[in-house]
Amino acid sequence: MPKFDLRRGLGLILVMIGVALPIAYFASQMAQPAPRSALPPTEIIATDITAATATATATRIVERLIPTVITKSPAATIAPSLTRSTTAAPTAKPATSAVTRAATRAATRAATSAATRPTNSVTPRTVSTATNVAAASATTTAAQTPPTPAASATLPPVVISGARQRFGVGVSLPAPFIARLADLGAGWFLDWNSLAASGRPAGPEFVRMVRVPRGQPNPNLATLTDIATRSPGSLWLIGNEPDVIWQDNSTPDQYVQVYHDVYSTLKQADPTSRVAIAGVSQPTPLRLQYLDRILALYRERFGEDMPVDVWNVHNFILPEKRGDWGVDIPPGLTANSGLIVDINDHDNLARFGQQIVDFRRWMAEHGFRDKELIVSEYGVLMYEDFGFDYARVRTFMLGSFDYLMSATDGALGLPSDGNRLVQRWCWYSLSDEQYPTGNLVDRVTGDLSALGRDFVDYINSH
């Protein structure tokens, strides 16, 4: 039996203790959530889950919070911020390296600090892009020179004859539930297309849209001429969130040119058409700078003020930060951040109302007080597991209806509509699959959802 050397044995024990203690310390630190102050505001720590579960959860969150490229056809892709239908999938900017790095950091941080779903993070919006076969078949690819618009007087604001006319619905993923519009009783709807999907009821007015990805009209001008000629008196929205890089993603310079071309084409084909500017995602100071630039460029290029029959805006509450979730920075602007909000501000009714007032004030300052204002998209995009359950969404929806129905201002509102601030509005949405929180139709049963029944009850009571 070999002789035991006490000194060597003690030395070995001390070495082992010296190695084990740091390992145990760092292991215990990794098992604890990082201090809240050490995380960026979009990432919240949770406890009591394994690192493996945290990694999977973080990946799910990042996929929901940061846009990714979605292939719509072999020839076109679009990164969604709410995927909406369009006559053909517009080309959009692919996910940036900054976004990829953000996703990697979030997943790594989750694995080491056991992060779960955030309670102050927001998801960008996405919508399903559907190809309009009829429009596509009529579309030509050759560049066209827009005709000189027919001479026509400025169209007066529409007279709203009843509350029902004010309520609209955004129809994302129309099949197979578009017929349920008749049950909702809304006065109008849009589906981000120039031609409405089949199966729509005859009652609600269809508001047409021309998509303008990177300043290119979709459908093209020849197709628009044909549609406008056969659909006199339609309301047209020229573009969908050109200020958002994963929607129509147009610089002010690009938007000014395509607006001029489409406006001229529509007015030549149908002088009674009513043309609205695209809705920016939210009327924040940063987005108003984008619109300021558009108005100035139009005047410089064409020697006249921009002709707008109807003003249009979206009214979401999302953060503005370059390369991050939210609505990022408008194309062509050099700022790196604008509005910074918490996820719990997403349904803040006070901010919702203030943004409307701010936009009406901006309209009045630019000589547009006598124009209608429609809010062609708003709603709740956050998920139930982010804290936005049915009761919370219902409170916001009905509260927003109360505000929009009653908000007036003797200095800012539309005089021909009792100085109301907003003439019409559109809830998102009928039946979105990826962002279902605000769905008015249950996509499983096909019946009106609880929120849909609330929508009907509110309209019937007014």
N, C-alpha and C positions, 0 to 999 in steps of 0.2 A: 504494500500500500504506500503510495507516495506521501511524503511528509507535507503537511499543510503549512504554507507560509502566511502567517497572520497579517504581516505588513502588506504583502502583495494582495491578499484578499480584501483588506480594508480599502486599499487603493482602488481596486477594481470596483468595489461597491460604490465608492465616492464618484468614480467616473460615470457609472451607470446612472446614479442619481442626478448627476450634472446634465446628462443627456435627456433623461426622462422628464425633468421638471419643465424645461422650455417647451418640449413637445406637448405636454399636458396643458401648459398655459395657452399656447397658440391654438390648440384644439378647442379649448373652452371659449376663447375669444371668437373663433369662427362660428361656434354654435350659438352665440348671442346675437341679437339684432343690432345692427349698427345704430349709433345715436341718430335720432331723427334729424338733427341739425346738420349732419354730415351728408345728407342726401339732397339731390336736386329736388325742387318742389313737385316734380311730376312722378316721383317714386316714393312709395310709402312702405315702411317695413311691417311685416307681420311676424307672428311667432308660431311655434308648435307645429311646424311641418318639416319634413326632411329636406335635405339639400336637393335630392333628386326631384322631389315633388315641386320644390321652389323653381327649379330650372324649367320644368314643363309649364308651370303656371306663368312664369315670366315670359316665356315664348308666346303663350296665348295672349297675354296682355299686350306685348309689343306688336303682335300681328293686328290687334284691334286698335291700337293707338297710333300706329305709324303706317302710312299708306304703303302698299306694295304694288308691284306691277301685275295687272291681271290681263291675260290674253283674251281678247274678244273675238278675234278672227286671225287667220294666218298673216294678214297684212297690217293689222292695227292692234295697238295695246293702249290701255288707259289705266293710270293709277288712280284709285277711287278716293273721293272724299265724301261721298254718298254716291253710289253708282246709279246713274239715272239712264232712262232710255234715250236714245238718239238715233237719227236716221242712219248713221254709220258710226262705228266706234272712233272717236277722235283720238289722234295720236297725242300722248302726253309724256311728260318728262319721267323717265324711270327713276326708281328709288335712288337717292344720292348716296355717296360714300359716307356722308355725315349721318344719314339716317341709319345706314348699315352699322356704323360704329356705335350709334346710340343704342341700337338693338342689342349689339354684342355686350356693351357695358351693362345694360339692364339685366340681361340673362346671367352674366357673370356675377353681378352684385347680388342677384337673387339667390344664386347657388351658394354664395358664401355668407349671406346674411339672412337666409330663410325668408325672402320676400314673397308676399302673395299679392292679391289684387289691390290696386291703389284705391284710396278713398278721395284723392284729389287730382285725378288724371282724367283727361277727356279723350274721346275717340274721334278721329276725323270721320267725315261722313262718306258713305259710298252708295252707289246706285247701279242697278243692273242696266247694261247697255244693250239695247235691242236694235237690230237692223230693220229699218222700214223698207220692206221689199218693193212696195209700190213706188216710193220716192227713189229708191236706188235704181230701179229699172229705167226711170226717166232722167237720171242724172247723167250729164256729160262731163268729161274730164277737162275739156278745153277751157282755157282762161277766157273770161268774158268781160267786156266793158259795160258797166251798168248804164242803162238809158237815162236820159234827162228826166227827172220826175215831172209828172203832169202838174200843172198849176192847180193848187187847191188851197182853200182857206184853212186856217188852223182849226182843227176839230175841237169843239167844245167838250168839256168833261161829260162823261156818261151820267145820266140821272139814275140814281139807285132807287128803285121803286119799292123795295122791301128788304128786310134783314137777310132773307135767304140768298139774295144776290151777292151779298158781301162774303159769304163763306165759300171757300174753295178747298179742294183736296189735291195733293200731289199723288199721282198714280205711279208709284214705282212697282215694277213687276206686275203689269196689268193682268196677265193671264194667271189663273182663270177667274179672277174676282172683280174685274172691272164693272160687271153688271151690278154689283152691290152699291155703286154710286147712287143709283135710283133710291135705294133704301135710306141712304144717309141724308138725302134732301139738300145737298149743297147746290149752290147756284152755278158753280163753275169748277173746272179742273184743268190740269195740265199733266202731260206725261213726258216732257222734255223732247217732244217730237213736233214736226210740222204737220204730220198726218196722224190722226188719232188711231189707237189700236182698235181692232175689230171687237164687236161685242159691247161697245159702250152704249149706255142708254141715251135716248134722244133728248132728255130734259136739260141737263147741265150744259152750260156753254163750254166749248173746247177752246182753250187759249193755246195758240201755236207758238212754237219756239224754233229758232234757227241756231244751231250750235256753231261756234266760231273758234274751234281749237287753233291756237297760234295764228289767229287772224284769218282763217280760211272758212268761207261759208259752207255749211253742211245742213241741208242740200245746197247744190250750187245754184247760180242765179237763174239758169234756164228752168230748172225744176221749180224754183220759188215763183217765177213768173206764171207757170202753169197752175200751181196750187192757189196763188192769190187771185188769179182770174176766175177760178171756179169757186172761190170762197170769199165773196165780197163782204166787207165790213168786219173782218176778223181782227182780233187783237193779237199782235205778234210781239214776242220777246226776242230781242236780238242778242243771243248769247246766254250762257249760264255760268255765273261766277268766273268771269275772265280774270279776276284778281286772285284766283286760287290755282296753284301750279298743277294740281291733279284734277282740275276741271278744265275750263276752256283756256287757261294759261296763256293770256295774251298781254303783251306790253301795251301801254297806252297808245303808242304809235301804231301797232298792229290793229288794235281795236278801233281806233278812229277811222282807218281806211275801210275796214270791213263793215263798220256801221254805215258809213256813207254809201257804200256800194249796195248793201242790202236795203237800206231805207229807200234809196232811189229806185231800185228794182220794184219793191213792193208798191210804192206810190204810183209808179208808171202803170203797173198791172192793175192796181185797184186804188184809185184816189181816196176811197172811203176806208181803206185799211187804217188801223190804229197801231202805231209803232211805239214800243216801249224799249228803253235802254235795258241792258242786262242788269240783273240784280247782283250787286257785290254781296259777299257772304255775310257781312255785318257792317253797320254804319259807324265804324270807329274812326278816330282822327287819321289813322294810317290809310284806311280805305277811302276816306274823303280826299286825302292828298292824291290818291290814284285818280279819282274822278275829276279833281281840279286840273290835273295834267291832261286828261282826255278833253275837257272843255277847251282848254287853252290851245292844244294842238289842233283841234278841229277848226277853231277860229283862224289860226295861222295858215293852215293848209287850204281851206276852202273859202276863206274870206267872209264867213258868216257864222252866227251862233249855231250851235248844234241843234237841229230840229228834233224835239222829243215830244211826242203826243202824250205819253203816260210815263211817269216816273215809277221806278221799280227798285226794290231792295229786298234782301234777305235779312233776317233778324236773329241770327244765332249769337251765342255768347261763347266764344272759343279763343284760346290764346293765340297770339301772333308772335312767333319766334322762328327765326330761320333754322331750317333743318330739324324741326321738332314737330310734335303732334299739334293739332289745332288747324289753323288755316295758313300757317307760314307767312311769307312776305309777298305782297303783290309783285308780279313780274315787272321789271323795269325800275323798281324802287331800290335804293341802296341801304335802307335801314336794316338793322338786324333784329329788331324787336319793336313791338308796339304794345297792344293791350296784353297784360299778363293777368290771367284769372285762374282761380282754383276751380276744380271740377264742380264744387258745390255752387258756383256762380252760374252754372249752365242753365238753371231754371230760375234765376233771380228776376222776379217780376219787376222790381224797381229798376234794375238795369235795363231790362227789356223795354220798359216805357221810356226811360231816359234816352236810349238809342233812337227811338222813334222821334222824340222831340228834337234831338240833335240833328237828325236828318231833315226834318221839316224846316228847321232853322237854316240849315245849309241850302235847301231848296229856295227859301225865301230870299236869302242873301244873293243868290245867283239868278233871281228873276223868274223863278218857277213856282211861285206860290199858287198860281191859278191852275196848276196841273194836278191831275189825280195822282195819288200815291197808292200803289199796291205792294203788299208784302207777299211776294210770290213763293216764299218758302220759309218755314220755321217749324220748330217742334223740339222734341227731346230725343237726342241721339244716344244718350248714355244707357248702359245696360242695367237690368234689375240688380245684378250682383255687384254693381257699383253704388247701389243705394237708391236707384231710381225705380221704385216699385210702382204698382198701379195707382195707389193712393196719391203718391207724390206727383206722378205724371198728370193725373186727373186734376189735381189742384192747380198745376201750372196751366194746363190747357184751358180750363174754365176761367181761371184768373186772367189769362191773356185775352179770352173772348170778352170778358167784362171790360177790360181796358180798351180794346180796339173798338168796341161798340160805343163807348162813352167819351173817349178822349177828344177834347176840342180845345182850340186856342184861337182867340180873337185876332191875334197878330200873325199866326203861322198856318192855321188850318185852311182848308179849301172853302172859300166863301160860298160857292154854289152848293155845298153839301153841309151847310150849317156849321162851317169852320171845323169840321172833323179833320183829324190829323191823317187818318187812313181810310181809304174808300173800300178796299177789298183785301182779303188775306187768304192764305193757303196753308193748311196744316199738312205737315209731313208725318206719316203718309198713309195711303190706303193699305198696303200690304207688302212692306219690305221684308225680306228674309234675313238679311245680314244685320239690319238695324231695326228690330221689331218693336222697340219699346213704345213707339207712338202709333202702332198699327190700329186701324179702325176695323179691320177684318181679321179674324183668326185664320191663319194660314193652314191650320190643321183641319178645322171643321168647316171653314168657308162661311161661318156665321159672323154677324157683327160681334166684335169683341166688346167687353165691358166698356172700354173707352169709346168704341163706336156708338154704343147705346147712349152714352153720356152726350156725345156729339149730336145725335138725333134729338134727344130731350132738350138740349139747349136751344137748338134752332126752332123747335116746335113751341118753345116757351117765349120766343121773341118774334 
